[in-house]
Amino acid sequence: MVKVYQTYLNGTRIYTCTTCHSHLALHEDIISRAFHGRHGAAYLFDNVVNVSLGAKEERMLMTGMHSVADIYCNICHTTVGWKYVFAFEESQKYKEGKYIVEKSKIAKENDWDEVDS
């Protein structure tokens, strides 16, 4: 059995996995809140932790063809979103190496001000 080591983020506004509460991302790493995932609203993050990449595959998304890999929580193995590996359209290149995390798969840790989404 492989031992999984977690990364614990240091900050006041941390997003966690809704299933196991493992740290996933800092609020400061959000690039955009105007994205859609498979199950509704999603955030585009510059960086996430405690996730593993699935197999790379090509998907036709709302903004065109992309090469993506699903991301899974390292602790509970819940699919939380995907990573953009390659964008075929020049206008979408800014997404490469970034992460989509489904809003329904993350929770806010600590006491957040309700004004901050």
N, C-alpha and C positions, 0 to 999 in steps of 0.2 A: 504494500500500500504506500502511495506517495503522500508525503506530508505537504499540505498546502499552507504557505505563509501568506498572511494578509498584510496589505498596506493600510495603515491608519492615517487618514488625512488630518491635518492640523488646520483648523479654521472654525469660524463661527457658523458658517452656512454650508453644510455638507449634505449631499444627496446620498441616500442609501438604497439598497435593494429592498423592495417591499416584502419579500419572502423571508429573508434571513438577516436583514439590517446590516449587511456588510457595506463598508464605505465604497462608493462608486465614483463620485466626482465632487469638485468644489463649484460653488455658484459662480465664482470668478472665471471658470473655464467655459461658461456658456457663450457660444458665438451667436446663436439665434434660437428663439422660441417659436418661430413660424414654420415649423416642419411637421410633417405627418408621417407616422410609422404605419405598421400593419394594423394597429388597433386604435388609431386616433392620434391625438396630439403628441408631438415629440420635440425634443430639444437637440440641437446640434452642439456637440461639445468638442473642444480642442483636445481634451485629455480625459481619460477614465482609467481607473485602477481596479484591480481584483476581478478582471474579466479574462476569458480565454476566447480565442478566435476559432470559428468553425471553418468549414471548407469555403474557398472562394468560389463565387458563382456570378454569372452575369444576370442582371435583372433589369427589366424595363420599369423604371420608376416614373413618377409624374414629370420629372425634369429630363427624361431621356434614359439612354442605356448607361448603366454603371456596372462595374465589377465590385461586388461587396462580399463581406464575410460576416455572418451572424456573430454576435458577442454574447457570451454566457457568463453568468455570475460564477466565480471560482468556487464558492462555498456551496450554494444550493443548486447550481446548474440551470437556473431559470434563464431563458432567453430574454435579454433586456433591450436588445436593439441590433445594430449592425455597424460595421466599419466600412467606410468608403475606401476601396483599394485603388480604383482607377475610374476616371470619368472620361467617356468617349468624346463628349462635346467640350470645346474649349471654354465656354462660358461656365462650365461646372467644375473646372479643375480645382477651384478653391476648396472643394469638399474632400479632395484626396487626403487620406491620413486622418480624417476627422471621424467622429462617432455620432450616430443617431441613437438616442436613448428614449424609449417610450415613456411618456409622462406617467402612464398607469403602472409602470414597473419600478418607479422610484418614490421615495418618501424623503421628507425634510427632517434632518436630525437636529436636535436642540430647539430652542425657542426662536422662531423666525418672526419678524415683523410681518403681519398679514399684508402690508402694502407690497412687499417683495415677493414676486411669484416664483 
